[in-house]
Amino acid sequence: MTSKTALPRPKIYQAPMEGVIDHHVRKLLCGIGGIDLCVTEFVRVTNTRLPRRVFTRLCPELLHGAATAGGTPVRLQLLGGNPEAMAANAHKAVEVGASAIDLNFGCPAKSVNNSDGGACLLQSPHRLEAIVGAVRRAVPQAIPVTAKIRLGYNDRSTYLDNALAAAAGGASELAVHARAKVDGYKPPAYWACIGEIRQRLDIPVIANGDIWTLEAFKRCRAVTGCEAFMFGRSLLARPDLGLQIKAFCAGENYRPMGWQQVVALLWDYYQTTREIYPSKYLGNRIKQWLAYLKLAFPEARIFFEKLKRLRMAEAIETVFIRELQSRQRALEEIDVL
């Protein structure tokens, strides 16, 4: 049932998370629904032109129209500090099949920043503008060139300078994580700064940071005035958060995913990746995802404790099957009542 007070439909982006959200996770999350666009983990660019296999390994969707199996567009992200090398690799990525290029100026990792990539470039807005401009000139005008920034590096004093630099370089969209590099991921997120950026730019601004729940989304939307939002850790904690937001804005009733559905999702992921990762790492990706799910589902903590020391497939699968069966029995008992 739809209310007469429906709100404008927001655009939901899946944020890149290195070593966490790969093409398998993108497929699962988009299969749930609510996501309008995905961004890949970053391709690290130094001073060379990378071979085709580097792009397709990180983003196999390039071979299928740069979209997931369900048709959700996937944007390829590049990271580096050399404008010429970034431009050359963006051109190569488009040849391989990229339909859009995203530029990473937000990664706070020390190893990345020490190698002239990610958030360290926020110390030099003119360099940021040069990189965006070089990439913009290297690819066809029909290919969007977008960027993601934080509010600064050692502090938040340069957030407008960097946002304006990205726009001046030719970025068609700007995602803003509402913290500086020095803030890491510690709360709070400074959404008001995103609102100021949105008011100053003529391109779409995407709000990112600490939007963990539907209520947080409402507050972020009110503070920033944005109509596009990017979710990373929060989407792993609540895989259907996009659907919750879309239903709220449409004035529709929606029942969020329960633990039974989450376990089924994890089981699908385990089965998908079982033959891909070496046996000694079997189950590690599931445990990694559970670390985020624990933030939203109390049952995830118990399930994690059951799995955390297991390495063998048979033991892991036994725990999964028991969990699936016990939850199914609980649902059947509720139906009887």
Residue pairs with C-beta under 8 A, 6 or more apart in sequence:
1 252
1 253
2 250
2 251
2 252
3 250
3 251
3 252
4 251
5 251
6 249
6 250
6 251
7 248
7 249
7 250
7 251
8 227
8 249
9 246
9 249
9 250
10 221
10 227
10 228
10 229
10 245
10 246
10 249
11 36
11 37
11 206
11 227
11 228
11 229
12 34
12 35
12 36
12 37
12 228
12 229
12 231
12 242
12 245
12 246
13 35
13 36
13 37
13 38
13 39
13 175
13 206
13 228
13 229
13 230
13 231
14 21
14 26
14 29
14 30
14 35
14 37
14 38
14 39
14 230
14 231
14 232
14 235
15 21
15 39
15 175
15 208
15 230
15 231
15 232
15 235
16 39
16 40
16 41
16 42
16 77
16 102
16 104
16 148
16 232
17 41
17 232
17 233
17 236
18 41
18 42
18 107
18 109
19 41
20 236
20 288
20 289
21 29
21 41
21 232
21 236
22 41
23 40
23 59
23 60
23 61
23 68
24 269
24 272
24 273
25 236
25 269
25 289
26 38
26 61
26 68
26 72
26 74
27 68
27 69
27 70
28 239
28 265
28 268
28 269
28 272
29 35
29 38
29 235
29 239
30 38
30 68
30 70
30 72
31 69
31 70
32 239
32 240
32 242
32 243
32 257
32 265
33 240
33 242
33 243
34 240
34 241
34 242
34 243
34 244
34 245
34 246
35 72
35 235
35 242
36 72
36 73
36 242
37 72
37 73
37 74
37 75
38 68
38 72
38 73
38 74
38 75
39 74
39 75
39 77
39 102
39 148
39 230
40 58
40 59
40 74
40 75
40 76
40 77
40 102
41 58
41 77
42 77
42 78
42 79
42 104
42 107
43 50
43 54
43 55
43 58
43 76
43 77
43 78
43 79
43 89
43 93
44 79
44 80
44 112
44 117
45 78
45 79
45 80
45 82
45 85
45 86
45 89
45 117
46 80
46 82
46 85
46 115
47 82
47 85
48 85
49 85
49 88
49 89
49 92
50 89
50 92
52 92
52 96
55 62
55 76
55 92
55 93
55 96
55 98
56 62
56 63
56 96
58 76
59 66
59 74
59 76
59 98
61 67
61 68
61 74
62 74
62 76
62 93
62 96
62 97
62 98
63 97
65 97
65 99
66 73
66 74
66 75
66 76
66 97
66 98
66 99
66 100
67 73
67 74
68 74
73 99
73 100
75 98
75 99
75 100
75 101
75 102
75 144
75 146
76 93
76 98
76 100
76 101
76 102
77 101
77 102
77 103
77 104
77 148
78 86
78 89
78 90
78 93
78 101
78 102
78 103
78 104
78 135
79 103
79 104
79 107
79 112
79 117
79 118
80 86
80 89
80 116
80 117
80 131
81 116
81 117
81 120
81 121
81 127
81 131
82 116
83 127
83 130
83 131
83 133
83 134
83 135
84 134
86 103
86 131
86 134
86 135
87 134
87 135
87 137
87 138
88 138
90 98
90 101
90 135
90 138
90 139
90 145
91 138
91 139
93 101
94 101
94 139
94 140
94 143
98 143
99 143
99 144
100 143
100 144
100 145
100 146
101 135
101 139
101 143
101 144
101 145
101 146
102 146
102 147
102 148
102 175
103 131
103 132
103 135
103 145
103 146
103 147
103 148
103 171
104 117
104 118
104 148
105 118
105 119
105 121
105 122
105 128
105 147
105 148
105 149
105 150
105 162
105 166
106 118
106 119
106 148
106 149
106 150
106 175
106 177
107 113
107 117
107 118
107 119
108 118
108 119
108 150
108 181
108 184
109 118
112 118
112 119
112 120
113 119
113 120
113 181
114 120
119 150
119 153
119 181
120 153
120 181
121 127
121 128
121 131
122 128
122 149
122 150
122 152
122 153
122 158
122 162
122 180
122 181
123 153
123 154
123 158
125 158
125 161
125 162
125 164
125 165
126 165
128 147
128 149
128 162
128 165
128 166
128 169
129 165
129 166
129 168
129 169
130 169
131 169
132 145
132 147
132 165
132 166
132 168
132 169
132 170
132 171
133 168
133 169
133 170
135 145
136 145
136 169
136 170
136 171
137 170
139 145
144 172
144 173
145 170
145 171
145 172
146 171
146 172
146 173
146 174
146 175
147 166
147 169
147 171
147 173
147 174
147 175
148 174
148 175
148 176
148 177
148 208
148 230
149 159
149 162
149 163
149 166
149 174
149 175
149 176
149 177
150 176
150 177
150 179
150 180
150 181
150 183
151 159
151 176
151 177
151 178
151 179
151 180
151 183
151 190
151 193
152 158
152 159
152 162
152 180
152 181
152 182
153 180
153 181
153 182
154 180
154 181
154 182
155 180
155 182
156 179
156 180
156 183
156 190
156 193
159 176
159 180
159 193
159 196
159 197
160 196
160 197
160 200
163 174
163 176
163 197
163 200
163 201
163 205
164 200
164 201
166 174
167 174
167 201
167 202
167 203
171 203
172 203
172 204
173 203
173 204
173 205
173 206
173 228
174 197
174 201
174 203
174 204
174 205
174 206
175 205
175 206
175 208
175 230
176 193
176 194
176 197
176 205
176 206
176 207
176 208
177 189
177 208
177 209
178 189
178 190
178 191
178 193
178 194
178 207
178 208
178 209
178 210
179 185
179 186
179 189
179 190
179 209
185 233
187 210
188 210
189 209
189 210
189 220
191 207
191 209
191 210
191 219
191 220
191 223
191 224
192 223
192 224
194 205
194 207
194 223
194 224
194 226
195 223
195 224
195 225
195 226
197 205
198 205
198 224
198 225
198 226
199 225
204 227
204 228
205 224
205 226
205 228
206 226
206 228
206 229
206 230
207 220
207 221
207 224
207 226
207 228
207 229
207 230
208 229
208 230
208 231
208 232
210 216
210 220
210 234
211 217
211 220
211 229
211 231
211 234
212 233
212 234
212 237
212 238
212 295
212 296
213 234
213 238
213 241
214 241
214 244
214 245
214 248
216 234
217 229
217 241
217 245
217 248
218 248
220 226
220 229
221 227
221 229
229 245
231 241
231 242
233 292
234 241
235 241
235 242
236 289
236 292
236 293
237 292
237 293
237 295
237 296
238 244
238 256
238 257
238 296
239 257
239 262
239 265
240 256
240 257
243 254
244 254
244 256
247 253
247 254
248 254
259 297
259 299
259 300
259 327
260 324
260 327
260 328
260 330
260 331
262 293
262 297
262 300
263 303
263 320
263 323
263 324
263 327
264 324
266 286
266 289
266 290
266 320
267 320
267 324
269 285
269 286
269 289
270 283
270 285
270 286
270 316
270 317
270 320
273 285
274 282
274 313
277 284
277 285
279 311
279 313
280 311
282 311
282 312
282 313
282 316
283 307
283 310
283 311
283 316
286 307
286 316
287 304
287 307
287 308
290 300
290 303
290 304
290 307
291 304
293 300
294 300
294 301
294 304
303 319
303 323
306 319
306 323
307 316
307 319
310 316
310 319
